[in-house]
Amino acid sequence: MMKKISAIAVFFAGSMLNTVHAEEKPDDGSPKGKAIITLFTNAHSGFGRDNDDRGFELDRAYLGYQYDLPKGVQLKAVVDFGQSDHIDDYHRIGYIKNAQVAWRHGGLTLSGGLISTTQFKLQEDFWGRRYVMKSFQDEYDFGSSADLAVSAAYKFNDYVSADVILANGEGYKKLQVKDGLQYGAGVTFYPFSGLVMRFYGSYNEDAERIGRGITNLAAFVGYRHRLFSVGAEGNYQFNTEFVTDHDLGGVSVYVNVPVRNYVALFGRWDCLASKGDWNDPNDGMTGVVGADFRLGKYVRLSPNFRLRNQSGGNSYYAYLNLSCSF
């Protein structure tokens, strides 16, 4: 497996390096491509009772290519190297994260294939620090960031846009295991400059008919100013993992304050709770505070401190996160 992954990585890297000069050509309307190379890594250490939890991690590695064709057509393929949830060692597993085609015309965008989902994309972009910590719904498994799906989005004007998606519902790591589908729709408002509001809902069918389908509801509001930005989201999931009355809910609030062109301070607070405390070991609050340094065009570095308050007590961690994106 590791030899195959290495071969794929070498192939992608070679292909990307061969396109660097082409990417620097001026935009003359002809087809053009862009390499996608992203690495997330960290060093961390726990304190007190978690003092033994320390070390280095390669959180994620993305290798891919995006090709823009005339008439608004775009092709994109990305491979994601991460750790499987079902493997108890530290070997990296390669997944196809995106293999999609999109078409844009005016305010309309159509996408199909293994695409990025719309469930929490706006929240993730507003949070802006995926390399430090995933956005709330992704962090606590309310949904997947990519799936086999078709989607349509339309921007009516500068104030309102809407989107719908029909997906496999099992994420990009399980491309088709069960026969159920997931239906989702969202609407986004931009009342005035700097303010954004979004409401989203989805329903994931229970293909095995042993419980009930999963319903996700989410609301988000964010405001950007030249001196700061702040975002808040509320999320609720009915029948988690298709188990009746196993509901999850939570909120996330995040703040960003630029200090210099290359330095920003940030903070985030999450609260996760389950109906009837069925998820008690994982319920609780998480706080993150830190700084974000931009070291040139492609590298970001974040020293940050984290507090987790759960039923087992408090946990304290110091992290140093690194992102390299080309």
C-alpha positions in Angstrom: 0.0 0.0 0.0 2.7 2.5 1.0 4.6 1.8 -2.3 1.5 2.5 -4.3 0.9 5.7 -2.4 4.5 6.8 -2.9 4.2 6.1 -6.7 1.0 8.2 -6.9 2.7 11.0 -5.0 5.7 11.0 -7.3 3.4 11.0 -10.3 1.4 14.0 -9.0 4.5 15.9 -8.0 6.2 15.4 -11.4 3.0 16.5 -13.2 2.7 19.6 -11.1 6.3 20.7 -11.5 5.9 20.4 -15.3 3.0 22.9 -15.3 4.7 25.7 -13.3 5.7 27.7 -16.3 2.3 27.3 -18.0 0.6 28.6 -14.9 2.6 31.8 -15.1 1.3 32.7 -18.6 -1.1 35.7 -18.8 -4.8 35.0 -19.0 -5.6 35.0 -22.7 -8.8 32.9 -22.5 -7.1 29.6 -23.3 -7.2 26.5 -21.1 -5.0 26.8 -18.0 -4.2 24.6 -15.0 -3.2 25.0 -11.4 -1.4 22.5 -9.2 -2.8 21.9 -5.7 -0.3 20.9 -3.0 -1.4 21.3 0.7 0.3 19.9 3.8 -1.0 20.2 7.4 1.3 19.1 10.2 1.7 19.9 13.9 3.8 19.3 17.0 1.9 19.2 20.3 2.1 18.3 24.0 -0.4 17.7 26.7 0.0 18.9 30.3 -0.8 17.3 33.6 -2.7 14.0 33.2 -2.1 14.3 29.4 1.6 14.9 29.7 2.4 11.6 27.8 0.3 12.7 24.8 3.0 14.5 22.8 4.7 14.3 19.4 4.5 15.2 15.8 1.6 14.6 13.4 1.0 14.8 9.7 -2.7 15.8 9.7 -3.3 16.0 6.0 -1.7 16.0 2.6 -3.5 17.1 -0.5 -2.1 16.6 -4.0 -4.1 17.5 -7.1 -4.7 19.6 -10.2 -7.3 22.0 -11.3 -7.9 22.7 -15.0 -10.0 25.7 -16.2 -11.5 25.3 -19.7 -13.3 28.0 -21.8 -17.0 28.5 -21.4 -16.8 28.3 -17.6 -15.9 24.6 -17.4 -13.6 23.5 -14.6 -12.0 20.1 -13.9 -10.5 19.2 -10.6 -8.9 16.1 -9.1 -7.4 15.9 -5.6 -5.9 13.0 -3.6 -6.1 13.1 0.2 -3.5 11.3 2.3 -4.7 10.8 5.8 -5.2 8.2 8.6 -8.1 5.8 8.4 -10.6 5.8 11.3 -10.5 2.0 11.2 -6.8 1.5 11.4 -5.0 1.6 14.8 -1.6 2.5 13.5 0.0 5.6 11.9 0.2 4.5 8.2 -1.2 7.0 5.7 -4.1 6.0 3.5 -4.7 7.6 0.1 -8.3 8.7 -0.8 -9.7 10.5 -3.8 -11.0 13.7 -2.2 -12.3 15.4 -5.4 -12.9 14.2 -8.9 -15.3 16.8 -10.2 -16.5 18.9 -13.1 -18.1 22.3 -12.6 -19.8 24.7 -15.0 -20.3 28.4 -14.3 -22.6 30.7 -16.3 -23.6 34.0 -14.9 -24.9 33.4 -11.4 -25.4 29.7 -11.9 -22.9 27.0 -10.9 -23.4 23.3 -11.5 -21.1 20.6 -10.1 -21.0 16.8 -10.3 -18.7 13.9 -9.4 -16.8 13.6 -6.1 -17.4 17.2 -5.1 -17.0 19.5 -2.1 -20.2 19.5 -0.1 -22.1 22.7 0.8 -23.0 21.7 4.4 -20.3 23.7 6.1 -18.1 25.1 3.4 -19.0 28.7 4.1 -18.3 28.3 7.9 -15.0 26.6 7.1 -13.9 29.4 4.8 -15.0 32.1 7.4 -13.1 30.3 10.2 -10.1 30.2 7.9 -7.9 27.9 9.9 -8.6 24.4 8.8 -4.9 23.6 9.4 -5.3 24.4 13.1 -8.7 22.8 13.7 -11.6 21.7 11.5 -14.8 23.7 11.5 -17.5 22.6 14.0 -19.5 20.2 11.8 -16.4 18.6 10.4 -14.7 18.3 13.7 -17.6 16.5 15.4 -18.7 14.4 12.4 -22.0 16.2 11.5 -21.2 15.6 7.9 -18.4 15.1 5.3 -16.5 17.8 3.4 -16.8 15.8 0.1 -19.1 13.2 -1.4 -20.3 11.7 -4.6 -23.0 14.3 -5.5 -24.5 16.7 -7.9 -25.1 20.3 -6.8 -26.5 23.5 -8.1 -26.0 27.0 -6.8 -27.4 30.3 -8.0 -26.6 33.9 -7.0 -29.7 35.9 -7.5 -28.1 39.2 -6.7 -25.6 40.8 -4.4 -27.8 40.0 -1.4 -29.1 36.4 -1.8 -27.8 33.1 -3.1 -29.1 29.5 -2.8 -27.9 26.0 -3.3 -29.2 22.4 -3.4 -27.3 19.1 -3.3 -28.1 15.5 -3.9 -25.3 13.3 -2.4 -24.5 9.7 -1.6 -24.4 10.7 2.1 -21.5 8.6 3.2 -18.6 10.8 2.5 -15.6 10.5 0.2 -14.1 7.5 2.1 -17.2 5.4 1.5 -18.2 6.1 -2.1 -21.2 3.7 -2.2 -21.8 1.2 0.6 -25.6 1.7 1.1 -28.3 2.8 -1.2 -29.6 5.8 0.6 -29.2 9.4 -0.5 -28.8 12.7 1.2 -30.8 15.8 0.2 -29.6 19.2 1.2 -30.5 22.9 0.6 -29.2 26.2 1.8 -29.7 29.9 1.5 -27.2 32.7 2.1 -27.9 36.3 2.7 -25.5 39.3 2.5 -27.7 42.2 4.0 -24.9 44.7 3.9 -21.1 44.9 3.4 -19.2 42.6 5.8 -22.3 40.7 7.1 -23.2 37.1 5.9 -26.0 34.8 7.2 -26.6 31.2 6.1 -29.3 28.6 6.9 -28.9 25.0 5.8 -30.8 21.7 6.2 -30.3 18.2 5.0 -31.9 14.7 5.3 -29.9 11.5 5.0 -32.0 8.4 4.3 -31.7 5.3 6.4 -31.2 2.7 3.7 -31.3 -0.2 6.1 -34.6 0.9 7.6 -33.4 0.0 11.1 -33.8 3.5 12.6 -34.6 6.9 11.3 -32.9 9.1 8.8 -30.4 11.8 9.9 -31.5 15.4 9.8 -29.0 18.2 10.0 -30.0 21.9 10.7 -27.4 24.7 10.8 -27.5 28.5 11.1 -24.5 30.8 10.7 -23.8 34.5 11.0 -20.5 36.2 10.4 -19.2 39.8 10.2 -16.0 41.0 8.7 -14.4 44.4 9.5 -10.9 45.7 8.7 -10.2 45.6 12.4 -11.7 42.2 13.3 -14.0 39.4 12.2 -16.4 37.3 14.3 -18.6 34.3 13.4 -21.1 32.2 15.3 -22.9 29.0 14.3 -25.5 26.8 15.8 -25.9 23.1 14.7 -28.3 20.3 15.5 -28.4 16.7 14.3 -31.4 14.4 14.8 -30.8 10.6 14.9 -27.1 10.5 14.8 -25.7 7.4 13.0 -29.4 6.5 12.3 -30.1 5.8 15.9 -33.5 7.1 17.0 -33.4 10.0 19.5 -29.6 10.0 19.5 -29.4 13.8 18.8 -26.4 16.1 18.9 -26.3 19.8 19.1 -23.7 22.5 19.6 -22.4 26.0 19.0 -19.2 27.5 17.8 -17.9 31.1 18.1 -14.7 32.4 16.6 -12.9 35.7 16.5 -10.0 37.0 14.4 -8.0 40.2 15.0 -5.4 41.2 12.5 -2.3 42.8 14.1 -0.1 43.2 11.1 -0.3 42.2 7.5 1.3 38.9 8.4 0.1 38.4 12.0 -3.4 37.8 13.5 -4.7 36.7 16.8 -7.6 34.4 17.1 -9.9 32.6 19.5 -12.6 29.9 19.3 -15.0 28.3 21.7 -17.1 25.1 20.9 -19.8 23.5 23.0 -21.1 20.0 22.1 -24.0 18.3 23.9 -26.1 15.1 23.3 -29.7 14.4 24.0 -29.9 12.3 27.2 -26.1 12.4 27.5 -25.7 9.3 25.2 -22.5 10.9 23.9 -21.3 11.9 27.3 -17.6 10.9 27.0 -17.2 13.3 24.0 -19.6 16.0 25.1 -18.2 19.2 26.5 -16.5 22.4 25.7 -13.3 23.2 23.8 -11.4 26.5 23.7 -8.6 27.6 21.4 -6.5 30.8 21.5 -3.5 31.5 19.4 -1.6 33.5 16.8 -1.4 33.0 13.0 1.8 34.0 11.2 2.0 34.2 7.4 5.6 33.3 6.5 5.6 34.5 2.9 3.0 33.5 0.3 2.7 29.8 0.9 3.4 29.0 4.6 1.4 29.7 7.7 2.4 28.9 11.3 0.2 28.9 14.4 1.3 28.5 18.0 -1.9 27.9 20.0 -3.2 26.7 23.4 -6.3 24.5 23.9 -8.5 23.6 26.8 -11.0 20.8 26.7 -13.6 20.4 29.4 -15.3 17.0 29.3 -16.9 14.6 31.8 -13.5 13.1 32.6 -12.1 16.5 33.6 -10.0 19.2 32.0 -7.3 18.7 29.4 -4.6 21.2 28.4 -2.6 21.2 25.2 0.0 23.4 23.5 0.1 23.1 19.7 2.4 24.4 16.9 0.5 24.0 13.6 2.1 24.4 10.1 0.4 24.8 6.8 2.1 24.7 3.4 -0.2 25.5 0.4 1.0 26.0 -3.2 
